Each structure stands twice: as C-alpha cells, then as structure tokens.
Amino acid sequence: MPDIEDIRNTTPKRSHRREESSIRMIVRHHSASQTGDFWSFWNNTWSKFTPSWQTGGYHEIILRDGTVQVCYRPTMVTNGVANHNSYTYHICLVGNGSFTDVQEESWTERAKRAMEKFNIPIEHVLGHNELPGTMTACPGINMNDVRTALNNNRPLSGSTSSLLQRGDQGNSVKQLQEHLIQVGENLSVYGADGDYGSETESAVISFQRKHKLKTDGIAGPRTLAKLEEVLSNGGGEMSNNKPHSSHEKAWNWAEKEGLMNGERPKDALTREQLATVLYRYHQAVKGEK
C-alpha cells in the first residue's frame, strides 16, 4: 500500500464538474523530469497557462519514493491531454523515461483501483502518446509492457535502481556520492569513487539524520527522493557556502595565507583555479611576491 498525500482540498480548480460515468480511459504520463511534485509543476509550468488552465495536469502524481499525491477528484477535468480531457483520468509518474521499483508498484495499485472504480478494461489504459492527435515521448515507456504487467497483476521492475547500499559499486553509486558532496556531506577521503564503502555509508547516515529519515545508511527510495529534492531546491547545506567542519581549519588557514579569497568554499574548483592556488602556494613557500 503506497503512502497517500491527499492535496485535493488545496489544488487550483475549475467550477465545472463532470460525472464519474463519463470516465472511459486511464492515461499514464511521465513528468520528463527527475524531481518534482504538484506544486513545483504548478509554479514552474502550469500556472503560466492561466486563466485557460484552471487546474493542473493530473489527477494523481506518483513521486520517486512511491508516494501518491492525489491532486483532484475524478469529477474534476484536468489538463493531461489536449482534446481528450473530458473522459480521461490522468496518472503521472515523476521521471524522464526511468522509474523506480516503488513507483511501478504504486502505479499498479492505483491503476487497478481506478480500473475497478470506473469499470475500465485493460485496453483502455493508454499512454499519453497513444491518444489520437498527440506527438510526444510521454509516458516514456512501452505501454504494451505496462498493460501486460497490469493484466498479470505483477508490477514492472523499475528501470532505475531504488536502493543502494554498502558493497555496491558503479555509476549509480558515483552519482550518489557526487550528490552527497553537493549537499555538503563529507566524502573527503575517497570522494566520488563509485564504491559504496564506510565513508559513503556515514555520509548517507548524516544526510538521513538531518532530514529525519530512517538512519540505516542505505540509500533507498525515500533517501534518494529527499536528496533529489534538496538538490532541486538549491543544494541544501551547500547554499550556506560555509566550509564543512572537517575542512574549516584548512579553509581558514588558506584564507589567512592569502591563497583563497575567503568566499564560497563549497563552490566547485576548476583545474585552472587549482593551478592558481598551487602556484600562489609555491610563491608563498619561496617567499616570492
């Protein structure tokens, strides 16, 4: 059973209502983004189409951690597919053609629930790009596979790993490490080496503790989703631009010695900037000016 976030009483609405009996199709979408929820979509995109768009695009949005945002009652017409909204029920998965295991599990449960509620057969569960007059990559997945999985009541395996833990290796781990560094976690020994060792585990625990998640050192769906959220909001601790405690002594020394300008310690350092720092240090050691 997925976590449900019911926001129906707070979302923008139109005055017109339809009968539930008019719903004949369920349409699957993807957001074409790796992060987001109803409010980020509304603030960044949908609100720009007002007053013609009086609602958002979807009745339900499935977040990366499998949480389902229930955005509108079935009687509300939303803006999922132009010229097809009067008779469709829209469910969107946050992602750009890749989805987590828990998202697929939530999709299966919510799609089956809607099929039963509105008496919709499997052949009327369609992707956005399967409706007449549409030209889009949405929903970013082969709908024949989706319908087969629904028919067998077996959720598809997510195309994106929904769990990383100690002992894992590869690009997914490296990306996790890079993101942890970006939000200010300490991986000063091994850095983003693609190996989920004790340092990465400690960094994940630190991040989980700060955001009141289960502190198990495992980068599961909720931890990964929170990490994406923090990054999309400007990088969390990085936005402070204060040195991590493990680097503070060195930063203060470098600033005092005139090797750094004393500003924005968490910004990325280019190779040419590093060369300048090393050159200035070399000058300082030799007593040059």
Secondary structure, 3 states (H helix, E strand, C coil): CCCEEECCCCCCCCCCCCCHHHCCEEEEEECCCCCCCHHHHHHHCHHHHCCCCCCCCCCEEECCCCCEEECCCCCCCCCCCCCCHHHEEEEEECCCCCCEHHHHHHHHHHHHHHHHHHCCCHHHEEEHHHCCCCCCCCCCCCHHHHHHHHHCCCCCCCCECCCECCCCECHHHHHHHHHHHHCCCCCCCCCCCCECCHHHHHHHHHHHHHCCCCCCCCECHHHHHHHHHHHHCCCHHHHHCCCCHHHHHHHHHHHHCCCCCCCCCCCCCCHHHHHHHHHHHHHHHHCCC
